[in-house]
């Protein structure tokens, strides 16, 4: 049972999430032989003010 956790700064719309989920699932099937029906994907959308890079907040 593959589990993928996608963390992004900001929001994704439903269409973007569907496309990402489809492509990640297809890749796991092609590369690792894991059936798409066993792939779990969770999207964590984190407010940009809660992310920092190089000592600086993104927002």
C-alpha positions as a printed Julia matrix, in Angstrom:
59×3 Matrix{Float64}:
  0.0    0.0     0.0
  1.99   3.03   -1.2
  1.3    6.26    0.68
  2.28   9.64   -0.75
  2.06  12.86    1.25
  2.13  15.98   -0.94
  2.86  19.17    0.99
  2.43  22.42   -0.87
  2.7   26.05    0.11
 -0.65  27.61   -0.71
 -3.67  26.06   -2.38
 -4.27  23.7    -5.27
 -7.61  23.49   -7.02
 -9.49  20.21   -7.4
 -8.38  19.77  -11.02
 -4.71  20.14  -10.07
 -5.07  17.59   -7.26
 -6.8   15.14   -9.61
 -4.04  15.48  -12.19
 -1.26  15.07   -9.62
 -2.99  12.04   -8.07
 -3.49  10.42  -11.46
  0.12  10.95  -12.57
  1.65   9.81   -9.26
 -0.53   6.69   -9.28
  0.36   5.91  -12.89
  4.07   6.35  -12.13
  3.96   3.98   -9.15
  2.19   1.41  -11.29
  4.67   1.71  -14.17
  7.87   1.93  -12.14
  7.13  -0.08   -8.99
  4.38  -2.41  -10.21
  1.92  -1.13   -7.59
 -1.73  -1.25   -8.68
 -3.27   2.22   -8.78
 -6.12   0.98   -6.6
 -3.65   0.54   -3.69
 -2.1    4.03   -3.85
 -3.09   6.54   -1.16
 -2.29  10.22   -1.66
 -2.83  12.97    0.91
 -2.57  16.66    0.08
 -1.45  19.03    2.84
 -1.97  22.63    1.82
  0.05  24.78    4.18
 -0.44  28.54    4.39
  2.6   30.28    2.95
  3.15  32.14    6.21
  3.83  28.74    7.82
  6.67  27.89    5.4
 10.18  29.31    5.45
 13.17  28.9     3.16
 16.63  30.24    3.83
 15.49  31.8     7.09
 12.69  33.76    5.4
  8.94  33.14    5.46
  7.39  32.6     2.02
  4.63  35.12    2.76
